[in-house]
Amino acid sequence: MKKPDCYSEEVVHHQSWFYRLLLLGALMLTACSVLPSTAPVRTSERVVLRLWHAWPAADSRVLQALVDQFNQTHPESQIVLQSRPAVSLPSDVATTISEGGGPHLVIVQSHMLGMLVQAGVLRSLDDMLSNSEVNSLLPAAVGAAQVSVAGQPVLFGVPITFDTLALYYNRANVLQPPSSTEELLLTARALTNRNQTPPVWGLAYNLSLDRTIGYLYAFGGRVFDENGAVVLGSSGRAGTERWLTWLSQLYRDEQLLATLDGVLVDRALQAREAIMTIDWAHAQAEYRAIWNDQLGVTPLPVLSAEDRVPQPYVQADVIALNARLDNQAEQAAAQTFIRFMLDINSQRALLVAGRQPTQLALQLSDNDLADSVQLAAARAFRLQAQNGLPMPADRVAHEIVWTTLVEMQLNAVRGLLTPEQAVTLADEFLRSRLASP
């Protein structure tokens, strides 16, 4: 068939060049697509990490300020802070991560780690910090952030603040804080005035397990030995029975407000009807509101009979990582943020906000911006924490051991069982529940 006149050789020539250009473009695209992965890629995108937490409003503002500072000084990274309800935070984390989502980082209390590790939703952090960086932190806080895996402690959270017990007192009434339990009780009884309306109590003491277990160890009581075997009813029996007897005596002392009713204790303190109490560091702001600049804080008095320092538990607020965080850029950004939160300046900001810093390099001097009352309290809490024990993070410790000890203590203090009977029942129950299969 004859070509149309308009289909000239010149047209054919131009079309051939057009097809060659198309082919060349396709070859160039193909070549670009097979460049090795190590070739530099220029991008303006930042690494964005979501951080969940459940801190209360006042503390959340301080945390947000630190996150904003990090984002400004690290333009290659962006931390997005998201608040979650405290009661549902652990379950929210476990559920969302197990479903393939969730936050990149989360701030949780250290005792929640065991449950989250058992759910398989957290990443080990042993490779995140050097030994020197870990050693710069409060040892008991580090211990609280470790979970036993195959019999070995593994770091699953980096502690940024800690919490422990101390003796709070009104310096307007107590010029020299008691250093022993004998002095504590003598001072408390002397300050009590039950004939006044309302009565004034020298000591208001919530006898809950978490506020009293430090003295179990001071009396020589033990629940487990170094190998994890239950010794509550054997080598730990004598000390545990003395501890329970002591608590029972406090409970029945009419010159003390020593009770298992925490609401009653709180009411007396809020009404300024009590002069001393034992409580956690996180309650410091409440006592500051009650006693203002007359607030005094000192380590727990030593046990007079044994001359032993009590060993209360130390808990920590820790940064933990999503187990699915396997992207190297995201891991590097998370590591940088963790180090930022452990920096002295960040730790100082947490101190000023009323949180107890874990960074031992922070000297707690008068140059640390916190006022004199805060600094004195921080020194007391750190000193006490250095003599404290890491709060166990394992799930079994909370679901079996803790509830068993609570029942043992309640039965003995209320007189439902003798200390000997209470220890025997608790020991038998723990041995049966924790026995190896």
Secondary structure, DSSP 8 states (H G I E B T S, - for coil): ----TTS-HHHHHHHHHHHHHHHHHHHHHHHHHTS-TTS-------EEEEEEE---HHHHHHHHHHHHHHHHH-TTEEEEEEE--TTTHHHHHHHHHHTT-S-SEEEEEGGGHHHHHHTT-B---TTTS-HHHHHTB-HHHHHHTEEEETTEEEE--EEEEEE-EEEEEETTT-SS--SBHHHHHHHHHHH-BTTSSS-BBS-EEE--HHHHHHHHHHTT--SB-TTS-B-TTTTTHHHHHHHHHHHHHHHH-TTSEEES-HHHHHHHHHTT-BSEEEEEGGGHHHHHHHHGGGEEEE---BBTTTTB----EEEEEEEEEBTT---HHHHHHHHHHHHHHHSHHHHHHHHHTT-EE-BTTS---TTSSS-HHHHHHHHHHHHHHHTSEE----HHIIIIIIHHHHHHHHHHHTTSS-HHHHHHHHHHHHHHHS---
